[in-house]
Amino acid sequence: MSIKVKESIEALESRGVTIDDIIDIVMHLQSKYSPELTREKCEEMLMKVLSKTEVQLTIITGIEYDVMAEQDLYINKELQQLILDDYGLFGLDEVLAYSICNLYGSIALTNFGYVDKNKYGIIGKLNDDTERCHTFLDDIVGALAASTASRVAHHYGKKRRNNGEE
């Protein structure tokens, strides 16, 4: 595991998100379509998503934005309040998450919309947390799960097209 992947995982964990939390969402999204899917395969796919520099930078940036809002570090207090309130028309949190999904195509974008709307698993817990700001993080976690699910869909779809051969 590279240092940057390790740092990204540690950053997620520092905010209460584990690899298993993300795998839970991936399994929720893909097990119906890929019944042979295992948690181990999901973790392998998630690690590939996390290995991309763009993904690592998005995780760190989003977490920094949330922490800055918590710590009252924004110069523009109106902007800070919009972030703390997770104001529905703000939208930059979703746009940042799209930067991850865009690496993995339309399946990732569709899955992101689904988990963002339904707040499945850890995403709902982050969204409902009144002690900390997770405006960016809940969407980043959704994007990580959605992008991993897209990798899974492409992997198992290719495997089915090739009669079980990878």
Phi and psi in radians as a Rosetta constraint file:
Dihedral C 1 N 2 CA 2 C 2 CIRCULARHARMONIC -1.272 0.35
Dihedral N 2 CA 2 C 2 N 3 CIRCULARHARMONIC 2.836 0.35
Dihedral C 2 N 3 CA 3 C 3 CIRCULARHARMONIC -1.071 0.35
Dihedral N 3 CA 3 C 3 N 4 CIRCULARHARMONIC -0.747 0.35
Dihedral C 3 N 4 CA 4 C 4 CIRCULARHARMONIC -1.158 0.35
Dihedral N 4 CA 4 C 4 N 5 CIRCULARHARMONIC -0.638 0.35
Dihedral C 4 N 5 CA 5 C 5 CIRCULARHARMONIC -1.117 0.35
Dihedral N 5 CA 5 C 5 N 6 CIRCULARHARMONIC -0.778 0.35
Dihedral C 5 N 6 CA 6 C 6 CIRCULARHARMONIC -1.045 0.35
Dihedral N 6 CA 6 C 6 N 7 CIRCULARHARMONIC -0.765 0.35
Dihedral C 6 N 7 CA 7 C 7 CIRCULARHARMONIC -1.095 0.35
Dihedral N 7 CA 7 C 7 N 8 CIRCULARHARMONIC -0.694 0.35
Dihedral C 7 N 8 CA 8 C 8 CIRCULARHARMONIC -1.130 0.35
Dihedral N 8 CA 8 C 8 N 9 CIRCULARHARMONIC -0.773 0.35
Dihedral C 8 N 9 CA 9 C 9 CIRCULARHARMONIC -1.108 0.35
Dihedral N 9 CA 9 C 9 N 10 CIRCULARHARMONIC -0.751 0.35
Dihedral C 9 N 10 CA 10 C 10 CIRCULARHARMONIC -1.100 0.35
Dihedral N 10 CA 10 C 10 N 11 CIRCULARHARMONIC -0.670 0.35
Dihedral C 10 N 11 CA 11 C 11 CIRCULARHARMONIC -1.110 0.35
Dihedral N 11 CA 11 C 11 N 12 CIRCULARHARMONIC -0.771 0.35
Dihedral C 11 N 12 CA 12 C 12 CIRCULARHARMONIC -1.061 0.35
Dihedral N 12 CA 12 C 12 N 13 CIRCULARHARMONIC -0.824 0.35
Dihedral C 12 N 13 CA 13 C 13 CIRCULARHARMONIC -1.099 0.35
Dihedral N 13 CA 13 C 13 N 14 CIRCULARHARMONIC -0.592 0.35
Dihedral C 13 N 14 CA 14 C 14 CIRCULARHARMONIC -1.124 0.35
Dihedral N 14 CA 14 C 14 N 15 CIRCULARHARMONIC -0.338 0.35
Dihedral C 14 N 15 CA 15 C 15 CIRCULARHARMONIC -1.857 0.35
Dihedral N 15 CA 15 C 15 N 16 CIRCULARHARMONIC 0.162 0.35
Dihedral C 15 N 16 CA 16 C 16 CIRCULARHARMONIC 1.613 0.35
Dihedral N 16 CA 16 C 16 N 17 CIRCULARHARMONIC 0.254 0.35
Dihedral C 16 N 17 CA 17 C 17 CIRCULARHARMONIC -1.949 0.35
Dihedral N 17 CA 17 C 17 N 18 CIRCULARHARMONIC 2.223 0.35
Dihedral C 17 N 18 CA 18 C 18 CIRCULARHARMONIC -1.888 0.35
Dihedral N 18 CA 18 C 18 N 19 CIRCULARHARMONIC 2.856 0.35
Dihedral C 18 N 19 CA 19 C 19 CIRCULARHARMONIC -1.022 0.35
Dihedral N 19 CA 19 C 19 N 20 CIRCULARHARMONIC -0.711 0.35
Dihedral C 19 N 20 CA 20 C 20 CIRCULARHARMONIC -1.073 0.35
Dihedral N 20 CA 20 C 20 N 21 CIRCULARHARMONIC -0.621 0.35
Dihedral C 20 N 21 CA 21 C 21 CIRCULARHARMONIC -1.062 0.35
Dihedral N 21 CA 21 C 21 N 22 CIRCULARHARMONIC -0.737 0.35
Dihedral C 21 N 22 CA 22 C 22 CIRCULARHARMONIC -1.233 0.35
Dihedral N 22 CA 22 C 22 N 23 CIRCULARHARMONIC -0.708 0.35
Dihedral C 22 N 23 CA 23 C 23 CIRCULARHARMONIC -1.060 0.35
Dihedral N 23 CA 23 C 23 N 24 CIRCULARHARMONIC -0.676 0.35
Dihedral C 23 N 24 CA 24 C 24 CIRCULARHARMONIC -0.959 0.35
Dihedral N 24 CA 24 C 24 N 25 CIRCULARHARMONIC -0.748 0.35
Dihedral C 24 N 25 CA 25 C 25 CIRCULARHARMONIC -1.204 0.35
Dihedral N 25 CA 25 C 25 N 26 CIRCULARHARMONIC -0.741 0.35
Dihedral C 25 N 26 CA 26 C 26 CIRCULARHARMONIC -1.052 0.35
Dihedral N 26 CA 26 C 26 N 27 CIRCULARHARMONIC -0.797 0.35
Dihedral C 26 N 27 CA 27 C 27 CIRCULARHARMONIC -1.059 0.35
Dihedral N 27 CA 27 C 27 N 28 CIRCULARHARMONIC -0.715 0.35
Dihedral C 27 N 28 CA 28 C 28 CIRCULARHARMONIC -1.050 0.35
Dihedral N 28 CA 28 C 28 N 29 CIRCULARHARMONIC -0.736 0.35
Dihedral C 28 N 29 CA 29 C 29 CIRCULARHARMONIC -1.291 0.35
Dihedral N 29 CA 29 C 29 N 30 CIRCULARHARMONIC -0.616 0.35
Dihedral C 29 N 30 CA 30 C 30 CIRCULARHARMONIC -2.002 0.35
Dihedral N 30 CA 30 C 30 N 31 CIRCULARHARMONIC -0.301 0.35
Dihedral C 30 N 31 CA 31 C 31 CIRCULARHARMONIC -1.077 0.35
Dihedral N 31 CA 31 C 31 N 32 CIRCULARHARMONIC -0.526 0.35
Dihedral C 31 N 32 CA 32 C 32 CIRCULARHARMONIC -1.130 0.35
Dihedral N 32 CA 32 C 32 N 33 CIRCULARHARMONIC -0.619 0.35
Dihedral C 32 N 33 CA 33 C 33 CIRCULARHARMONIC -1.614 0.35
Dihedral N 33 CA 33 C 33 N 34 CIRCULARHARMONIC -0.384 0.35
Dihedral C 33 N 34 CA 34 C 34 CIRCULARHARMONIC -2.319 0.35
Dihedral N 34 CA 34 C 34 N 35 CIRCULARHARMONIC 1.345 0.35
Dihedral C 34 N 35 CA 35 C 35 CIRCULARHARMONIC -1.054 0.35
Dihedral N 35 CA 35 C 35 N 36 CIRCULARHARMONIC -0.373 0.35
Dihedral C 35 N 36 CA 36 C 36 CIRCULARHARMONIC -1.454 0.35
Dihedral N 36 CA 36 C 36 N 37 CIRCULARHARMONIC -0.028 0.35
Dihedral C 36 N 37 CA 37 C 37 CIRCULARHARMONIC -1.105 0.35
Dihedral N 37 CA 37 C 37 N 38 CIRCULARHARMONIC 2.357 0.35
Dihedral C 37 N 38 CA 38 C 38 CIRCULARHARMONIC -2.033 0.35
Dihedral N 38 CA 38 C 38 N 39 CIRCULARHARMONIC 2.824 0.35
Dihedral C 38 N 39 CA 39 C 39 CIRCULARHARMONIC -1.088 0.35
Dihedral N 39 CA 39 C 39 N 40 CIRCULARHARMONIC -0.613 0.35
Dihedral C 39 N 40 CA 40 C 40 CIRCULARHARMONIC -1.109 0.35
Dihedral N 40 CA 40 C 40 N 41 CIRCULARHARMONIC -0.740 0.35
Dihedral C 40 N 41 CA 41 C 41 CIRCULARHARMONIC -1.147 0.35
Dihedral N 41 CA 41 C 41 N 42 CIRCULARHARMONIC -0.689 0.35
Dihedral C 41 N 42 CA 42 C 42 CIRCULARHARMONIC -1.060 0.35
Dihedral N 42 CA 42 C 42 N 43 CIRCULARHARMONIC -0.757 0.35
Dihedral C 42 N 43 CA 43 C 43 CIRCULARHARMONIC -1.107 0.35
Dihedral N 43 CA 43 C 43 N 44 CIRCULARHARMONIC -0.729 0.35
Dihedral C 43 N 44 CA 44 C 44 CIRCULARHARMONIC -1.024 0.35
Dihedral N 44 CA 44 C 44 N 45 CIRCULARHARMONIC -0.791 0.35
Dihedral C 44 N 45 CA 45 C 45 CIRCULARHARMONIC -1.171 0.35
Dihedral N 45 CA 45 C 45 N 46 CIRCULARHARMONIC -0.709 0.35
Dihedral C 45 N 46 CA 46 C 46 CIRCULARHARMONIC -1.085 0.35
Dihedral N 46 CA 46 C 46 N 47 CIRCULARHARMONIC -0.706 0.35
Dihedral C 46 N 47 CA 47 C 47 CIRCULARHARMONIC -1.104 0.35
Dihedral N 47 CA 47 C 47 N 48 CIRCULARHARMONIC -0.578 0.35
Dihedral C 47 N 48 CA 48 C 48 CIRCULARHARMONIC -1.185 0.35
Dihedral N 48 CA 48 C 48 N 49 CIRCULARHARMONIC -0.697 0.35
Dihedral C 48 N 49 CA 49 C 49 CIRCULARHARMONIC -1.093 0.35
Dihedral N 49 CA 49 C 49 N 50 CIRCULARHARMONIC -0.819 0.35
Dihedral C 49 N 50 CA 50 C 50 CIRCULARHARMONIC -1.176 0.35
Dihedral N 50 CA 50 C 50 N 51 CIRCULARHARMONIC -0.300 0.35
Dihedral C 50 N 51 CA 51 C 51 CIRCULARHARMONIC -1.350 0.35
Dihedral N 51 CA 51 C 51 N 52 CIRCULARHARMONIC -0.211 0.35
Dihedral C 51 N 52 CA 52 C 52 CIRCULARHARMONIC -1.385 0.35
Dihedral N 52 CA 52 C 52 N 53 CIRCULARHARMONIC 2.293 0.35
Dihedral C 52 N 53 CA 53 C 53 CIRCULARHARMONIC -0.995 0.35
Dihedral N 53 CA 53 C 53 N 54 CIRCULARHARMONIC -0.734 0.35
Dihedral C 53 N 54 CA 54 C 54 CIRCULARHARMONIC -1.027 0.35
Dihedral N 54 CA 54 C 54 N 55 CIRCULARHARMONIC -0.669 0.35
Dihedral C 54 N 55 CA 55 C 55 CIRCULARHARMONIC -1.200 0.35
Dihedral N 55 CA 55 C 55 N 56 CIRCULARHARMONIC -0.810 0.35
Dihedral C 55 N 56 CA 56 C 56 CIRCULARHARMONIC -1.014 0.35
Dihedral N 56 CA 56 C 56 N 57 CIRCULARHARMONIC -0.796 0.35
Dihedral C 56 N 57 CA 57 C 57 CIRCULARHARMONIC -1.142 0.35
Dihedral N 57 CA 57 C 57 N 58 CIRCULARHARMONIC -0.634 0.35
Dihedral C 57 N 58 CA 58 C 58 CIRCULARHARMONIC -1.146 0.35
Dihedral N 58 CA 58 C 58 N 59 CIRCULARHARMONIC -0.767 0.35
Dihedral C 58 N 59 CA 59 C 59 CIRCULARHARMONIC -1.021 0.35
Dihedral N 59 CA 59 C 59 N 60 CIRCULARHARMONIC -0.906 0.35
Dihedral C 59 N 60 CA 60 C 60 CIRCULARHARMONIC -1.100 0.35
Dihedral N 60 CA 60 C 60 N 61 CIRCULARHARMONIC -0.761 0.35
Dihedral C 60 N 61 CA 61 C 61 CIRCULARHARMONIC -1.103 0.35
Dihedral N 61 CA 61 C 61 N 62 CIRCULARHARMONIC -0.850 0.35
Dihedral C 61 N 62 CA 62 C 62 CIRCULARHARMONIC -1.062 0.35
Dihedral N 62 CA 62 C 62 N 63 CIRCULARHARMONIC -0.755 0.35
Dihedral C 62 N 63 CA 63 C 63 CIRCULARHARMONIC -1.118 0.35
Dihedral N 63 CA 63 C 63 N 64 CIRCULARHARMONIC -0.718 0.35
Dihedral C 63 N 64 CA 64 C 64 CIRCULARHARMONIC -1.051 0.35
Dihedral N 64 CA 64 C 64 N 65 CIRCULARHARMONIC -0.758 0.35
Dihedral C 64 N 65 CA 65 C 65 CIRCULARHARMONIC -1.046 0.35
Dihedral N 65 CA 65 C 65 N 66 CIRCULARHARMONIC -0.762 0.35
Dihedral C 65 N 66 CA 66 C 66 CIRCULARHARMONIC -1.119 0.35
Dihedral N 66 CA 66 C 66 N 67 CIRCULARHARMONIC -0.790 0.35
Dihedral C 66 N 67 CA 67 C 67 CIRCULARHARMONIC -1.129 0.35
Dihedral N 67 CA 67 C 67 N 68 CIRCULARHARMONIC -0.715 0.35
Dihedral C 67 N 68 CA 68 C 68 CIRCULARHARMONIC -1.047 0.35
Dihedral N 68 CA 68 C 68 N 69 CIRCULARHARMONIC -0.689 0.35
Dihedral C 68 N 69 CA 69 C 69 CIRCULARHARMONIC -1.138 0.35
Dihedral N 69 CA 69 C 69 N 70 CIRCULARHARMONIC -0.769 0.35
Dihedral C 69 N 70 CA 70 C 70 CIRCULARHARMONIC -1.042 0.35
Dihedral N 70 CA 70 C 70 N 71 CIRCULARHARMONIC -0.677 0.35
Dihedral C 70 N 71 CA 71 C 71 CIRCULARHARMONIC -1.614 0.35
Dihedral N 71 CA 71 C 71 N 72 CIRCULARHARMONIC 0.187 0.35
Dihedral C 71 N 72 CA 72 C 72 CIRCULARHARMONIC 1.032 0.35
Dihedral N 72 CA 72 C 72 N 73 CIRCULARHARMONIC 0.756 0.35
Dihedral C 72 N 73 CA 73 C 73 CIRCULARHARMONIC -1.760 0.35
Dihedral N 73 CA 73 C 73 N 74 CIRCULARHARMONIC -0.059 0.35
Dihedral C 73 N 74 CA 74 C 74 CIRCULARHARMONIC -1.340 0.35
Dihedral N 74 CA 74 C 74 N 75 CIRCULARHARMONIC 2.414 0.35
Dihedral C 74 N 75 CA 75 C 75 CIRCULARHARMONIC -1.225 0.35
Dihedral N 75 CA 75 C 75 N 76 CIRCULARHARMONIC -0.761 0.35
Dihedral C 75 N 76 CA 76 C 76 CIRCULARHARMONIC -1.510 0.35
Dihedral N 76 CA 76 C 76 N 77 CIRCULARHARMONIC 1.813 0.35
Dihedral C 76 N 77 CA 77 C 77 CIRCULARHARMONIC -1.226 0.35
Dihedral N 77 CA 77 C 77 N 78 CIRCULARHARMONIC -0.483 0.35
Dihedral C 77 N 78 CA 78 C 78 CIRCULARHARMONIC -1.163 0.35
Dihedral N 78 CA 78 C 78 N 79 CIRCULARHARMONIC -0.766 0.35
Dihedral C 78 N 79 CA 79 C 79 CIRCULARHARMONIC -1.071 0.35
Dihedral N 79 CA 79 C 79 N 80 CIRCULARHARMONIC -0.783 0.35
Dihedral C 79 N 80 CA 80 C 80 CIRCULARHARMONIC -1.005 0.35
Dihedral N 80 CA 80 C 80 N 81 CIRCULARHARMONIC -0.748 0.35
Dihedral C 80 N 81 CA 81 C 81 CIRCULARHARMONIC -1.171 0.35
Dihedral N 81 CA 81 C 81 N 82 CIRCULARHARMONIC -0.658 0.35
Dihedral C 81 N 82 CA 82 C 82 CIRCULARHARMONIC -1.044 0.35
Dihedral N 82 CA 82 C 82 N 83 CIRCULARHARMONIC -0.706 0.35
Dihedral C 82 N 83 CA 83 C 83 CIRCULARHARMONIC -1.195 0.35
Dihedral N 83 CA 83 C 83 N 84 CIRCULARHARMONIC -0.799 0.35
Dihedral C 83 N 84 CA 84 C 84 CIRCULARHARMONIC -1.059 0.35
Dihedral N 84 CA 84 C 84 N 85 CIRCULARHARMONIC -0.629 0.35
Dihedral C 84 N 85 CA 85 C 85 CIRCULARHARMONIC -1.453 0.35
Dihedral N 85 CA 85 C 85 N 86 CIRCULARHARMONIC -0.127 0.35
Dihedral C 85 N 86 CA 86 C 86 CIRCULARHARMONIC 0.880 0.35
Dihedral N 86 CA 86 C 86 N 87 CIRCULARHARMONIC 0.869 0.35
Dihedral C 86 N 87 CA 87 C 87 CIRCULARHARMONIC -0.962 0.35
Dihedral N 87 CA 87 C 87 N 88 CIRCULARHARMONIC 2.207 0.35
Dihedral C 87 N 88 CA 88 C 88 CIRCULARHARMONIC -1.001 0.35
Dihedral N 88 CA 88 C 88 N 89 CIRCULARHARMONIC -0.569 0.35
Dihedral C 88 N 89 CA 89 C 89 CIRCULARHARMONIC -1.597 0.35
Dihedral N 89 CA 89 C 89 N 90 CIRCULARHARMONIC 0.033 0.35
Dihedral C 89 N 90 CA 90 C 90 CIRCULARHARMONIC -1.124 0.35
Dihedral N 90 CA 90 C 90 N 91 CIRCULARHARMONIC -1.045 0.35
Dihedral C 90 N 91 CA 91 C 91 CIRCULARHARMONIC 1.340 0.35
Dihedral N 91 CA 91 C 91 N 92 CIRCULARHARMONIC -0.306 0.35
Dihedral C 91 N 92 CA 92 C 92 CIRCULARHARMONIC -1.148 0.35
Dihedral N 92 CA 92 C 92 N 93 CIRCULARHARMONIC -0.500 0.35
Dihedral C 92 N 93 CA 93 C 93 CIRCULARHARMONIC -1.101 0.35
Dihedral N 93 CA 93 C 93 N 94 CIRCULARHARMONIC -0.733 0.35
Dihedral C 93 N 94 CA 94 C 94 CIRCULARHARMONIC -1.190 0.35
Dihedral N 94 CA 94 C 94 N 95 CIRCULARHARMONIC -0.700 0.35
Dihedral C 94 N 95 CA 95 C 95 CIRCULARHARMONIC -1.074 0.35
Dihedral N 95 CA 95 C 95 N 96 CIRCULARHARMONIC -0.716 0.35
Dihedral C 95 N 96 CA 96 C 96 CIRCULARHARMONIC -1.084 0.35
Dihedral N 96 CA 96 C 96 N 97 CIRCULARHARMONIC -0.735 0.35
Dihedral C 96 N 97 CA 97 C 97 CIRCULARHARMONIC -1.133 0.35
Dihedral N 97 CA 97 C 97 N 98 CIRCULARHARMONIC -0.619 0.35
Dihedral C 97 N 98 CA 98 C 98 CIRCULARHARMONIC -1.042 0.35
Dihedral N 98 CA 98 C 98 N 99 CIRCULARHARMONIC -0.501 0.35
Dihedral C 98 N 99 CA 99 C 99 CIRCULARHARMONIC -1.079 0.35
Dihedral N 99 CA 99 C 99 N 100 CIRCULARHARMONIC -0.491 0.35
Dihedral C 99 N 100 CA 100 C 100 CIRCULARHARMONIC -1.365 0.35
Dihedral N 100 CA 100 C 100 N 101 CIRCULARHARMONIC -0.884 0.35
Dihedral C 100 N 101 CA 101 C 101 CIRCULARHARMONIC -1.041 0.35
Dihedral N 101 CA 101 C 101 N 102 CIRCULARHARMONIC -0.634 0.35
Dihedral C 101 N 102 CA 102 C 102 CIRCULARHARMONIC -1.088 0.35
Dihedral N 102 CA 102 C 102 N 103 CIRCULARHARMONIC -0.344 0.35
Dihedral C 102 N 103 CA 103 C 103 CIRCULARHARMONIC -1.300 0.35
Dihedral N 103 CA 103 C 103 N 104 CIRCULARHARMONIC -0.277 0.35
Dihedral C 103 N 104 CA 104 C 104 CIRCULARHARMONIC -2.173 0.35
Dihedral N 104 CA 104 C 104 N 105 CIRCULARHARMONIC 0.202 0.35
Dihedral C 104 N 105 CA 105 C 105 CIRCULARHARMONIC 1.478 0.35
Dihedral N 105 CA 105 C 105 N 106 CIRCULARHARMONIC -2.995 0.35
Dihedral C 105 N 106 CA 106 C 106 CIRCULARHARMONIC -1.126 0.35
Dihedral N 106 CA 106 C 106 N 107 CIRCULARHARMONIC -0.559 0.35
Dihedral C 106 N 107 CA 107 C 107 CIRCULARHARMONIC -1.112 0.35
Dihedral N 107 CA 107 C 107 N 108 CIRCULARHARMONIC -0.713 0.35
Dihedral C 107 N 108 CA 108 C 108 CIRCULARHARMONIC -1.119 0.35
Dihedral N 108 CA 108 C 108 N 109 CIRCULARHARMONIC -0.757 0.35
Dihedral C 108 N 109 CA 109 C 109 CIRCULARHARMONIC -1.122 0.35
Dihedral N 109 CA 109 C 109 N 110 CIRCULARHARMONIC -0.735 0.35
Dihedral C 109 N 110 CA 110 C 110 CIRCULARHARMONIC -1.129 0.35
Dihedral N 110 CA 110 C 110 N 111 CIRCULARHARMONIC -0.801 0.35
Dihedral C 110 N 111 CA 111 C 111 CIRCULARHARMONIC -1.099 0.35
Dihedral N 111 CA 111 C 111 N 112 CIRCULARHARMONIC -0.666 0.35
Dihedral C 111 N 112 CA 112 C 112 CIRCULARHARMONIC -1.065 0.35
Dihedral N 112 CA 112 C 112 N 113 CIRCULARHARMONIC -0.803 0.35
Dihedral C 112 N 113 CA 113 C 113 CIRCULARHARMONIC -1.009 0.35
Dihedral N 113 CA 113 C 113 N 114 CIRCULARHARMONIC -0.705 0.35
Dihedral C 113 N 114 CA 114 C 114 CIRCULARHARMONIC -1.121 0.35
Dihedral N 114 CA 114 C 114 N 115 CIRCULARHARMONIC -0.889 0.35
Dihedral C 114 N 115 CA 115 C 115 CIRCULARHARMONIC -1.251 0.35
Dihedral N 115 CA 115 C 115 N 116 CIRCULARHARMONIC -0.528 0.35
Dihedral C 115 N 116 CA 116 C 116 CIRCULARHARMONIC -1.158 0.35
Dihedral N 116 CA 116 C 116 N 117 CIRCULARHARMONIC -0.683 0.35
Dihedral C 116 N 117 CA 117 C 117 CIRCULARHARMONIC -1.295 0.35
Dihedral N 117 CA 117 C 117 N 118 CIRCULARHARMONIC -0.725 0.35
Dihedral C 117 N 118 CA 118 C 118 CIRCULARHARMONIC -1.587 0.35
Dihedral N 118 CA 118 C 118 N 119 CIRCULARHARMONIC -0.259 0.35
Dihedral C 118 N 119 CA 119 C 119 CIRCULARHARMONIC 0.931 0.35
Dihedral N 119 CA 119 C 119 N 120 CIRCULARHARMONIC 0.848 0.35
Dihedral C 119 N 120 CA 120 C 120 CIRCULARHARMONIC -1.231 0.35
Dihedral N 120 CA 120 C 120 N 121 CIRCULARHARMONIC 2.448 0.35
Dihedral C 120 N 121 CA 121 C 121 CIRCULARHARMONIC 1.087 0.35
Dihedral N 121 CA 121 C 121 N 122 CIRCULARHARMONIC -2.333 0.35
Dihedral C 121 N 122 CA 122 C 122 CIRCULARHARMONIC -1.070 0.35
Dihedral N 122 CA 122 C 122 N 123 CIRCULARHARMONIC -0.457 0.35
Dihedral C 122 N 123 CA 123 C 123 CIRCULARHARMONIC -1.070 0.35
Dihedral N 123 CA 123 C 123 N 124 CIRCULARHARMONIC -0.761 0.35
Dihedral C 123 N 124 CA 124 C 124 CIRCULARHARMONIC -1.133 0.35
Dihedral N 124 CA 124 C 124 N 125 CIRCULARHARMONIC -0.685 0.35
Dihedral C 124 N 125 CA 125 C 125 CIRCULARHARMONIC -1.124 0.35
Dihedral N 125 CA 125 C 125 N 126 CIRCULARHARMONIC -0.752 0.35
Dihedral C 125 N 126 CA 126 C 126 CIRCULARHARMONIC -1.116 0.35
Dihedral N 126 CA 126 C 126 N 127 CIRCULARHARMONIC -0.777 0.35
Dihedral C 126 N 127 CA 127 C 127 CIRCULARHARMONIC -1.075 0.35
Dihedral N 127 CA 127 C 127 N 128 CIRCULARHARMONIC -0.631 0.35
Dihedral C 127 N 128 CA 128 C 128 CIRCULARHARMONIC -1.565 0.35
Dihedral N 128 CA 128 C 128 N 129 CIRCULARHARMONIC -0.111 0.35
Dihedral C 128 N 129 CA 129 C 129 CIRCULARHARMONIC -1.179 0.35
Dihedral N 129 CA 129 C 129 N 130 CIRCULARHARMONIC 2.059 0.35
Dihedral C 129 N 130 CA 130 C 130 CIRCULARHARMONIC -1.661 0.35
Dihedral N 130 CA 130 C 130 N 131 CIRCULARHARMONIC -0.086 0.35
Dihedral C 130 N 131 CA 131 C 131 CIRCULARHARMONIC -1.547 0.35
Dihedral N 131 CA 131 C 131 N 132 CIRCULARHARMONIC -0.526 0.35
Dihedral C 131 N 132 CA 132 C 132 CIRCULARHARMONIC -2.280 0.35
Dihedral N 132 CA 132 C 132 N 133 CIRCULARHARMONIC 2.802 0.35
Dihedral C 132 N 133 CA 133 C 133 CIRCULARHARMONIC -1.638 0.35
Dihedral N 133 CA 133 C 133 N 134 CIRCULARHARMONIC 2.171 0.35
Dihedral C 133 N 134 CA 134 C 134 CIRCULARHARMONIC -2.270 0.35
Dihedral N 134 CA 134 C 134 N 135 CIRCULARHARMONIC 0.544 0.35
Dihedral C 134 N 135 CA 135 C 135 CIRCULARHARMONIC -0.961 0.35
Dihedral N 135 CA 135 C 135 N 136 CIRCULARHARMONIC -0.786 0.35
Dihedral C 135 N 136 CA 136 C 136 CIRCULARHARMONIC -1.472 0.35
Dihedral N 136 CA 136 C 136 N 137 CIRCULARHARMONIC -0.674 0.35
Dihedral C 136 N 137 CA 137 C 137 CIRCULARHARMONIC -1.134 0.35
Dihedral N 137 CA 137 C 137 N 138 CIRCULARHARMONIC -0.716 0.35
Dihedral C 137 N 138 CA 138 C 138 CIRCULARHARMONIC -1.061 0.35
Dihedral N 138 CA 138 C 138 N 139 CIRCULARHARMONIC -0.643 0.35
Dihedral C 138 N 139 CA 139 C 139 CIRCULARHARMONIC -1.279 0.35
Dihedral N 139 CA 139 C 139 N 140 CIRCULARHARMONIC -0.621 0.35
Dihedral C 139 N 140 CA 140 C 140 CIRCULARHARMONIC -1.126 0.35
Dihedral N 140 CA 140 C 140 N 141 CIRCULARHARMONIC -0.752 0.35
Dihedral C 140 N 141 CA 141 C 141 CIRCULARHARMONIC -1.084 0.35
Dihedral N 141 CA 141 C 141 N 142 CIRCULARHARMONIC -0.742 0.35
Dihedral C 141 N 142 CA 142 C 142 CIRCULARHARMONIC -1.040 0.35
Dihedral N 142 CA 142 C 142 N 143 CIRCULARHARMONIC -0.722 0.35
Dihedral C 142 N 143 CA 143 C 143 CIRCULARHARMONIC -1.179 0.35
Dihedral N 143 CA 143 C 143 N 144 CIRCULARHARMONIC -0.672 0.35
Dihedral C 143 N 144 CA 144 C 144 CIRCULARHARMONIC -1.082 0.35
Dihedral N 144 CA 144 C 144 N 145 CIRCULARHARMONIC -0.812 0.35
Dihedral C 144 N 145 CA 145 C 145 CIRCULARHARMONIC -1.147 0.35
Dihedral N 145 CA 145 C 145 N 146 CIRCULARHARMONIC -0.761 0.35
Dihedral C 145 N 146 CA 146 C 146 CIRCULARHARMONIC -1.128 0.35
Dihedral N 146 CA 146 C 146 N 147 CIRCULARHARMONIC -0.701 0.35
Dihedral C 146 N 147 CA 147 C 147 CIRCULARHARMONIC -1.224 0.35
Dihedral N 147 CA 147 C 147 N 148 CIRCULARHARMONIC -0.665 0.35
Dihedral C 147 N 148 CA 148 C 148 CIRCULARHARMONIC -1.140 0.35
Dihedral N 148 CA 148 C 148 N 149 CIRCULARHARMONIC -0.733 0.35
Dihedral C 148 N 149 CA 149 C 149 CIRCULARHARMONIC -1.063 0.35
Dihedral N 149 CA 149 C 149 N 150 CIRCULARHARMONIC -0.642 0.35
Dihedral C 149 N 150 CA 150 C 150 CIRCULARHARMONIC -1.131 0.35
Dihedral N 150 CA 150 C 150 N 151 CIRCULARHARMONIC -0.752 0.35
Dihedral C 150 N 151 CA 151 C 151 CIRCULARHARMONIC -1.037 0.35
Dihedral N 151 CA 151 C 151 N 152 CIRCULARHARMONIC -0.750 0.35
Dihedral C 151 N 152 CA 152 C 152 CIRCULARHARMONIC -1.069 0.35
Dihedral N 152 CA 152 C 152 N 153 CIRCULARHARMONIC -0.832 0.35
Dihedral C 152 N 153 CA 153 C 153 CIRCULARHARMONIC -1.043 0.35
Dihedral N 153 CA 153 C 153 N 154 CIRCULARHARMONIC -0.768 0.35
Dihedral C 153 N 154 CA 154 C 154 CIRCULARHARMONIC -1.158 0.35
Dihedral N 154 CA 154 C 154 N 155 CIRCULARHARMONIC -0.718 0.35
Dihedral C 154 N 155 CA 155 C 155 CIRCULARHARMONIC -1.092 0.35
Dihedral N 155 CA 155 C 155 N 156 CIRCULARHARMONIC -0.918 0.35
Dihedral C 155 N 156 CA 156 C 156 CIRCULARHARMONIC -1.290 0.35
Dihedral N 156 CA 156 C 156 N 157 CIRCULARHARMONIC -0.521 0.35
Dihedral C 156 N 157 CA 157 C 157 CIRCULARHARMONIC -1.122 0.35
Dihedral N 157 CA 157 C 157 N 158 CIRCULARHARMONIC -0.755 0.35
Dihedral C 157 N 158 CA 158 C 158 CIRCULARHARMONIC -1.133 0.35
Dihedral N 158 CA 158 C 158 N 159 CIRCULARHARMONIC -0.710 0.35
Dihedral C 158 N 159 CA 159 C 159 CIRCULARHARMONIC -1.096 0.35
Dihedral N 159 CA 159 C 159 N 160 CIRCULARHARMONIC -0.724 0.35
Dihedral C 159 N 160 CA 160 C 160 CIRCULARHARMONIC -1.153 0.35
Dihedral N 160 CA 160 C 160 N 161 CIRCULARHARMONIC -0.701 0.35
Dihedral C 160 N 161 CA 161 C 161 CIRCULARHARMONIC -1.130 0.35
Dihedral N 161 CA 161 C 161 N 162 CIRCULARHARMONIC -0.511 0.35
Dihedral C 161 N 162 CA 162 C 162 CIRCULARHARMONIC -1.709 0.35
Dihedral N 162 CA 162 C 162 N 163 CIRCULARHARMONIC 0.386 0.35
Dihedral C 162 N 163 CA 163 C 163 CIRCULARHARMONIC 0.961 0.35
Dihedral N 163 CA 163 C 163 N 164 CIRCULARHARMONIC 0.801 0.35
Dihedral C 163 N 164 CA 164 C 164 CIRCULARHARMONIC 1.551 0.35
Dihedral N 164 CA 164 C 164 N 165 CIRCULARHARMONIC -0.096 0.35
Dihedral C 164 N 165 CA 165 C 165 CIRCULARHARMONIC -1.633 0.35
Dihedral N 165 CA 165 C 165 N 166 CIRCULARHARMONIC 2.362 0.35
